[in-house]
Amino acid sequence: MMSRVTDSPDSPPAGDATLVDLGFQTAYKAAHRMLRAWWSVRRPHTRGALIALWNQGEILLVKNSYRAQFTLPGGYVKPGEAVTDAAARELAEECDVRVDPSSIRVAYVGVHRFENRTDEVTIVEVEVPQRPRIAVDHREVVWAGFKTAAEALAMPIVPHLRDYLVAR
C-alpha cells in the first residue's frame, strides 16, 4: 500500500499505516535487531548505495521503521550491479520516485563502523527540477520528506549522511 506522505517528521511515523503495516514494522524491527546481533559476531564488510535527491536546495530524507536515525533512500548493491543503478532502484522501491541512472553522479564514498559492521557507502546525487510526488509503504519506510542541509544536520542522521552534508 503506497500513500502520500507529509514533509514533517513531527507527524506520527505510522500516520497512514494500517494494522498490517504495523505488523510489518514490528517484523522489520525484529529482523534488524537479529541482523545487528549477527553482525556483532561476524563483523561483515557491507557495500551500499544511498541517493541524495535534491530539489531547490533541499534533500529528500527517509525514516526507516527499524532505525532511529534518518537517512537517504538506499540499500545494498547487488553483485554485478552498478552503484547508480542500485541507487535508482532503491529510490523507486522506497519512495516511488524514478530517475534516470545516467543523470546520477557519485558524490561521496566513505567507510564507517556502523551497527556492528564495516559499512562502505557510496552516496550518489541527482538534482530534479520539480519536486516529485513521494509515496512510502509505511512498512520499511515510514516517512519521507525534503529538508535543507542545515535542517538535516540538526536531525539524528546516519554517519555517512552527516559526512556527505558537511563536506558539501
Secondary structure, 3 states (H helix, E strand, C coil): CCEECCCCCCCCCCCCCCHHHHHHHHHHHHHHHHHHHHHHHHCCEEEEEEEEEEECCEEEEEEECCCCCEECCEEECCCCCCHHHHHHHHHHHHHCCCCCHHHCEEEEEEEEEECCEEEEEEEEEEECCCCCCCEECCCCEEEEEEEEHHHHHCCCECHHHHHHHHHC
